[in-house]
Amino acid sequence: MSLSDKIGNKAEELGGKAKETAGEVTGDEQLANEGRADQAKAAVKEGVEKVKDAVGGVVDSVAKHLKK
């Protein structure tokens, strides 16, 4: 996962948390739900990036063993 992806995902997560909190404080359930959705979206993106990193590591490992 690139640094820019990590930063973007964390920013989306924190923005979602801020929306959720603002919605809860003001009684705006729609805003709170949007915040929860933003956090979930960021978590999914982070999970996808971790899977991509893991698959890339496996591919590199297999390629290294095939060269031996």
C-alpha positions, 0 to 999 in steps of 0.5 A: 500500500502506498503512502498516499493510499494510507494517508487518503484512507486515514483522512477518509476514516477521520472525516467519517468519525468527525461527521459521525460525532457531529451528527450525534452531537446535533441529533442529525442521524443522517449525518451520523450515518454518512460518517459511519458509511465513510468509515466503513468505506475507508476500512474496506479500501484499507482491507483491499490494499492489504490483500493486494500487498499480500498477493504481491508478496506471494507473487514475488516469493514464488517468482524468487523460488522459480528463479532458483 
